[in-house]
Structure formats: C-alpha cells, structure tokens
Amino acid sequence: MTKYIVHGGKPLFGEVEISGAKNAAVAIIPAAILVDGVCRIENIPQISDVTAILKILEQLGASIRSINRHTVEIDSRHIHTTRTSYELSRKLRASYYLIGALLGRFGRAEVAMPGGCNFGGVRPIDQHVKGFSALGAGVTTEGGYINAIVESGRLTGANIYLDVVSVGATMNIMMAAALAQGDTVIENCAKEPHIVDPRPSRTRPRGPRAVIDPRGTPPQERGPVRLPATQDRRIGATAGIDPIRASGSRKRNRKEGNRNGKQ
C-alpha cells in the first residue's frame, strides 16, 4: 500500500497554481456532445479520468484537438455511435454523464456501468434513471451496460423531484433535458459551484430548483464555444489553510479568464 510520510516542523512558503476542478471537467467534456460545433474547454486538470473520457469521445467519433496541456477543442458533429467502450467506461465513475449527453442528442445511449475507485462502494444511479424515465426514456441494464432509449427519438420536458440531493443526477438530467421538447424543472437539485459549468445557457437556478429551457440561444457563427472549468475548491482551500497552520505564507495563483473565458 502506498503511503506518504510528511516530515513537518517547517513553515511553508511559495506559490501554487490551482488547477481546474475534476468534478467540473468530467461533466463539461460529455456536455460537448450537445454542441453543434467546436467547443473549447480551458483549465482542464491533468488526471486519468479526463484522459479516459476524452478517449471515449474519440471512439464515439468526436474530433479532439489539444491546444496545450490544459486546453482542448472538441468537435462532436461526426459522432457515429452511441455505444461506449466497456474497458474505458469502467475506468471512471463519471462515465454516467455520457448517458445524459448521448440521450439528449441522439435519443439513445449504451454506456458501461460506472467504475473507477472503490471509495464508498458502488455509487447508485437510481436518481439519474428516475430523471431519464420522467423525460420519456426507457432504461435497462444488460451485460454490464446501461441502455437508454427514447422510442419517439426525442425526450420531453418534465417536472422531476430528486429523492435525495445528487450532484451527478442534477447535472446528468440537465444535459439530457438541454435538447428536450419543452421545459424541465428539477426539484431538490444540487447547487454546488461546478453545477453551473456544464449547464445549458437557458438553465435558470431558482433556490432548490433548476428550470431548463431547451430553446437556448441563437447558434454562434464565429469561433468555438469556450468553457473554462471551475478551479478546484478543495485544492484552493488546502493551499490556503496549510501555510497558515504551518506559520508560513503561500500565494494562490488563479489563471486569468477562468470565469470569463479570456486569456
């Protein structure tokens, strides 16, 4: 078992650059499936989950262009299948976001059951399924895959109440509802900061409710859609607290444009 041994007793000094939040990135990347054009995502953290989900999109038929270590451009206009790689999907828990994105755009999705780390055991997706079903999809599991399909070809907006507050279910239902016919209201939704990142432009948070209006905004004719991933608040908090506890000082660097998309 790997372990870290920290020899303390010294004040901490220096500068730390806060990376993009993993929980934001692994939802924003699948959300690019819904974009009819090129989507540029900035401030992406360099972690295995991001690498795996980008590979999954490539296997689906999306074009991935690396601009630099923390920026990619995704073109999902030529996706040719809605069935993900079993091996890659089983490597990360966030693979379930692909269900909402594929279901929202194509009306069907075949995604392997979420895998990833074993902390906390198997993560339930019953609230995700409840939301997809309310929007008009039939959801079954077979051979290690979650199969979701809309017989009419397009989801229909609905009022959805989550039995428990779930970040994953909230974002997944938001993506599925982005292109649905009619408005969708999610009651008892999660409100974490990174939920704002993958949301459709016509999503309106109202306290514990989120209203998704699929009419969206007029198509952009110039340049790619730019989505800066929120910085990781846990890393930021750690970088701020540790030097204080160790009687030192540290400057937390925030990349300019993380919120407004400018570099």
C-alpha positions as CSV (number, residue, x, y, z in Angstrom):
1,M,0.0,0.0,0.0
2,T,1.4,3.4,-1.0
3,K,1.8,5.9,1.8
4,Y,3.0,9.5,2.2
5,I,5.4,10.4,5.1
6,V,5.5,14.1,5.9
7,H,8.4,15.5,7.9
8,G,7.0,18.7,9.4
9,G,8.2,21.4,11.7
10,K,9.0,23.9,8.9
11,P,6.9,26.9,7.7
12,L,5.5,26.7,4.2
13,F,6.3,29.4,1.6
14,G,5.7,29.7,-2.2
15,E,3.1,29.9,-4.9
16,V,0.6,27.3,-6.0
17,E,-1.4,27.4,-9.3
18,I,-4.9,26.0,-8.6
19,S,-6.0,23.5,-11.3
20,G,-9.4,23.1,-12.8
21,A,-11.9,21.1,-10.8
22,K,-12.1,17.4,-11.8
23,N,-15.8,17.2,-11.0
24,A,-16.5,20.1,-13.3
25,A,-14.2,18.8,-16.2
26,V,-15.6,15.3,-16.3
27,A,-19.2,16.8,-16.8
28,I,-18.2,19.6,-19.1
29,I,-16.5,17.2,-21.6
30,P,-19.5,15.0,-22.1
31,A,-21.7,18.1,-22.4
32,A,-19.7,19.0,-25.5
33,I,-21.6,16.2,-27.3
34,L,-24.6,18.5,-27.2
35,V,-22.8,21.3,-29.0
36,D,-23.3,21.7,-32.8
37,G,-19.9,22.9,-33.5
38,V,-16.4,23.2,-31.9
39,C,-16.2,23.5,-28.1
40,R,-13.0,24.8,-26.5
41,I,-12.6,23.7,-22.8
42,E,-9.9,25.5,-20.8
43,N,-8.2,24.9,-17.5
44,I,-8.6,21.2,-17.7
45,P,-6.8,19.2,-14.9
46,Q,-4.3,16.6,-15.9
47,I,-5.8,13.5,-14.4
48,S,-6.6,10.0,-15.7
49,D,-10.4,10.5,-15.6
50,V,-10.1,13.4,-18.1
51,T,-7.8,11.4,-20.3
52,A,-10.2,8.4,-20.3
53,I,-13.3,10.4,-21.0
54,L,-11.6,12.2,-23.9
55,K,-10.6,8.8,-25.4
56,I,-14.2,7.7,-25.1
57,L,-15.4,10.7,-27.1
58,E,-12.8,10.0,-29.7
59,Q,-14.0,6.4,-30.0
60,L,-17.6,7.7,-30.4
61,G,-16.4,9.7,-33.4
62,A,-15.6,13.1,-31.9
63,S,-12.5,15.0,-33.0
64,I,-10.3,16.0,-30.1
65,R,-7.6,18.7,-30.7
66,S,-5.1,19.5,-27.9
67,I,-4.3,23.2,-27.8
68,N,-2.0,22.9,-24.8
69,R,-1.7,20.8,-21.6
70,H,-4.9,22.4,-20.1
71,T,-7.0,23.3,-23.2
72,V,-8.7,21.1,-25.8
73,E,-11.2,21.6,-28.6
74,I,-13.9,19.0,-29.1
75,D,-16.0,18.7,-32.3
76,S,-18.8,16.2,-31.8
77,R,-20.6,16.8,-35.1
78,H,-19.4,13.5,-36.5
79,I,-20.2,11.1,-33.7
80,H,-21.3,7.8,-35.3
81,T,-22.2,5.6,-32.4
82,T,-23.9,5.8,-29.0
83,R,-22.2,2.7,-27.5
84,T,-19.1,3.5,-25.4
85,S,-16.1,1.4,-24.9
86,Y,-16.6,-1.0,-22.0
87,E,-13.0,-1.0,-20.9
88,L,-12.7,2.8,-20.8
89,S,-16.1,3.4,-19.3
90,R,-15.3,1.0,-16.4
91,K,-12.2,3.1,-15.5
92,L,-14.1,6.1,-14.2
93,R,-17.2,6.9,-12.2
94,A,-18.1,9.9,-14.3
95,S,-18.9,7.8,-17.3
96,Y,-22.6,8.1,-16.4
97,Y,-22.6,11.7,-17.7
98,L,-22.3,10.2,-21.2
99,I,-25.8,8.7,-20.8
100,G,-27.4,12.2,-20.3
101,A,-25.4,13.8,-23.2
102,L,-26.0,11.0,-25.7
103,L,-29.6,10.5,-24.7
104,G,-30.2,14.3,-25.1
105,R,-28.7,14.5,-28.5
106,F,-29.4,11.1,-30.1
107,G,-32.3,9.7,-28.1
108,R,-30.3,6.6,-27.1
109,A,-27.2,5.7,-25.2
110,E,-25.3,2.5,-24.3
111,V,-22.8,3.1,-21.6
112,A,-21.0,0.6,-19.4
113,M,-21.8,0.7,-15.7
114,P,-19.6,3.3,-13.9
115,G,-16.3,2.1,-12.5
116,G,-13.4,4.0,-11.0
117,C,-12.1,4.0,-7.5
118,N,-13.8,1.8,-4.8
119,F,-14.1,4.5,-2.1
120,G,-17.6,4.3,-0.7
121,G,-18.5,1.2,-2.7
122,V,-20.8,1.2,-5.8
123,R,-22.3,4.6,-6.5
124,P,-26.1,4.3,-7.1
125,I,-27.5,6.0,-10.2
126,D,-31.2,5.5,-9.3
127,Q,-31.9,9.2,-9.3
128,H,-30.3,9.5,-12.8
129,V,-32.6,6.8,-14.0
130,K,-35.6,8.4,-12.4
131,G,-34.9,11.6,-14.3
132,F,-34.3,9.9,-17.6
133,S,-37.5,7.9,-17.2
134,A,-39.5,11.1,-16.4
135,L,-38.2,12.7,-19.6
136,G,-39.5,9.7,-21.6
137,A,-36.6,7.3,-21.9
138,G,-36.7,3.6,-21.2
139,V,-33.7,2.4,-19.2
140,T,-32.5,-1.1,-18.7
141,T,-29.3,-2.9,-17.8
142,E,-27.8,-5.8,-19.6
143,G,-24.4,-7.3,-20.0
144,G,-22.8,-4.6,-17.8
145,Y,-24.3,-1.8,-19.9
146,I,-26.9,0.8,-19.1
147,N,-29.2,1.0,-22.1
148,A,-31.4,4.1,-22.5
149,I,-33.6,4.8,-25.5
150,V,-36.4,7.2,-26.4
151,E,-38.9,5.4,-28.7
152,S,-40.1,8.8,-30.2
153,G,-36.5,9.8,-30.8
154,R,-36.6,12.9,-28.6
155,L,-37.0,13.5,-24.9
156,T,-39.9,15.6,-23.5
157,G,-39.6,18.1,-20.7
158,A,-40.9,17.2,-17.3
159,N,-41.1,18.1,-13.6
160,I,-38.6,15.9,-11.8
161,Y,-38.2,15.7,-8.0
162,L,-35.0,14.1,-6.7
163,D,-35.5,11.9,-3.6
164,V,-32.0,12.8,-2.5
165,V,-29.8,15.8,-3.4
166,S,-27.4,14.5,-6.0
167,V,-24.8,16.4,-7.9
168,G,-24.3,13.7,-10.5
169,A,-28.1,13.3,-11.1
170,T,-28.7,17.0,-11.3
171,M,-26.0,17.6,-14.0
172,N,-26.9,14.4,-15.9
173,I,-30.6,15.3,-16.1
174,M,-29.7,18.9,-17.1
175,M,-27.7,17.6,-20.1
176,A,-30.4,15.2,-21.1
177,A,-33.0,17.9,-20.9
178,A,-31.0,20.5,-22.8
179,L,-32.4,19.5,-26.2
180,A,-35.7,18.0,-24.9
181,Q,-39.0,19.3,-26.2
182,G,-40.5,21.6,-23.5
183,D,-39.2,22.9,-20.2
184,T,-37.8,20.7,-17.5
185,V,-37.9,21.6,-13.8
186,I,-35.7,19.7,-11.4
187,E,-36.8,20.0,-7.7
188,N,-34.5,19.3,-4.8
189,C,-31.5,19.7,-7.1
190,A,-27.9,20.1,-6.0
191,K,-26.4,23.6,-6.1
192,E,-22.6,23.1,-5.9
193,P,-20.5,25.6,-7.9
194,H,-19.4,23.3,-10.6
195,I,-23.1,22.5,-11.5
196,V,-23.1,26.0,-13.1
197,D,-20.3,24.9,-15.6
198,P,-22.0,22.3,-17.8
199,R,-25.5,23.8,-17.6
200,P,-27.3,24.9,-20.8
201,S,-27.4,28.6,-21.4
202,R,-31.1,28.7,-20.6
203,T,-30.9,27.0,-17.3
204,R,-32.2,29.2,-14.5
205,P,-31.3,28.2,-10.9
206,R,-34.1,29.1,-8.5
207,G,-33.1,28.1,-5.0
208,P,-33.5,24.3,-4.8
209,R,-35.0,24.2,-8.3
210,A,-33.4,24.3,-11.8
211,V,-35.5,25.2,-14.8
212,I,-34.1,24.1,-18.2
213,D,-35.5,25.9,-21.3
214,P,-34.2,23.9,-24.4
215,R,-34.8,26.8,-26.7
216,G,-31.3,28.0,-25.9
217,T,-29.6,30.9,-27.7
218,P,-29.1,31.5,-31.4
219,P,-26.3,29.4,-33.0
220,Q,-22.8,31.0,-32.8
221,E,-21.3,31.5,-36.2
222,R,-17.9,32.9,-35.1
223,G,-15.3,30.9,-33.2
224,P,-15.6,28.0,-30.8
225,V,-17.8,27.8,-27.7
226,R,-15.4,28.5,-24.8
227,L,-16.0,26.8,-21.4
228,P,-13.5,27.5,-18.6
229,A,-13.6,24.8,-16.0
230,T,-14.0,26.0,-12.4
231,Q,-11.0,25.8,-10.2
232,D,-10.8,23.0,-7.7
233,R,-12.1,24.5,-4.5
234,R,-10.6,21.7,-2.4
235,I,-7.1,22.3,-3.7
236,G,-7.6,26.0,-3.2
237,A,-8.7,25.6,0.4
238,T,-5.8,23.3,1.1
239,A,-3.3,25.7,-0.4
240,G,-4.7,28.5,1.8
241,I,-5.0,26.6,5.1
242,D,-1.8,24.6,5.1
243,P,0.6,27.6,5.2
244,I,-1.4,29.2,8.0
245,R,-1.2,26.1,10.1
246,A,2.5,25.8,9.4
247,S,3.2,29.5,10.2
248,G,4.2,30.3,6.6
249,S,2.7,32.0,3.6
250,R,1.6,31.0,0.2
251,K,0.2,32.8,-2.8
252,R,-2.6,31.0,-4.7
253,N,-2.5,31.8,-8.4
254,R,-5.7,31.9,-10.3
255,K,-5.5,31.8,-14.1
256,E,-6.9,34.9,-15.6
257,G,-10.0,34.3,-17.6
258,N,-11.2,31.2,-15.7
259,R,-14.6,32.7,-15.3
260,N,-14.9,34.9,-18.4
261,G,-13.1,32.7,-20.9
262,K,-10.4,35.3,-21.8
263,Q,-6.7,34.5,-21.8
